[in-house]
């Protein structure tokens, strides 16, 4: 890593951590009746949950009025979009064009005295009038199960699967930004304008309440990112990762949670069309301490830090071992008319689409604001700065950065009908190798019309 890159990463870290420290002060000064403790249901109606740095769950970004349980929900979304590049052409010769999409959706949200169950399924189809060869179906499945096995033992399982031709090609493009307080799993670094890709992640955790203030737990995660490796995608690398962890957490004065976590992770990257000598295998072992501060029932700030040991192997070369610091910071706030989630991570991980292991500095943020009874706005985005851990490996990319996000405006036209207008973008810059030179910046405008319904469950 060059001195300039190191200074850039350090400045980025300091600026983001400073922002996280200032946000809670501003939020506490607001009088939002929706976040009073009297609005929160009894503690025994939901299983106890591990603190954000170790629960592996994405922060909720809905308003408190949108988090009601015991409903069956469904709907249909019809959308149109126009992009400055739909064909996966090189940056010097982009092909602009429009597309039309259709997504039916069904969702179940059930809450009981011992558990909470959520399931969401949304198949879809997108077609391109000017380039019919790009027409493609999509699948989006998400499940979240939390169940109390006994008064002291809780199990939670989350599963997410997405098959699509475009990271923003889904009923709600804002959901492309996922914010969590836990250590990030390998994410997509290089974003092709279009191309079949499958993203699958799963997380399972078992927790045991030792007493009123102490908790132990352990679990595992799995993540997989696969590209079609056809057309311009032939140079992209697939990645698979698996991790196991164990933690201890203690609650102090009702507002603080402190603890320690150990995590062992392995991830592999491989590029189709190359011999196994180019495949890379990486193992990381991390021990970090964490602190979560619950300023209000729906406002929390979390900080984590610790050493990370990395071992990387490629082909006939000897294993390379190194140490690196891990740093995590996050904030989550849900109000009646405003919601915000933001996170920062410094770690070593895979870079989806690139071969090898990388030092990562990343920030994710998602925010929504209800401006009036029928109008709301949202914005979500992420920034990732990658530097190769072993730049001398075969097919290794020295690194670069990706900035992506979505801004949208939503209008409720009735109890069941709403319209959304938005803009999505990707700005990416990596060393000019075959792996990245074909993937330019992307701009995409979209409009959707959605019909939704909900039915209470007994």
Protein Blocks (a to p, Z undefined) as FASTA:
>chain_A
ZZklmmmmmmmmmmmmmmmmmmmmmmmmpccfklgfklpccfklpccdddfklnopacdf
bdfklmcghiacddddddddddfbfnopafklccdddddddddddddddddfkbccdddd
dddddddfklmmlgccdddddddddddfbfkbccdddddddddfbfklcfblmlmpccdf
bdcddddfbdcfbdcdddddddddddddfblmbccdddddddddddekiajllmpccddd
ddddddddddeehlaccdddddddddddddehiafklpccdddddddddddddfbfkbcc
ddddddddddddehjbccddddddddddddddddfkbccdddddddddddehiacjdddd
dddddddddfbfkbccdddddddddddfblmbghiafbdcdddddddddddfbjkbccdd
ddddddddddddfklmmmccddddddddddddddddZZ
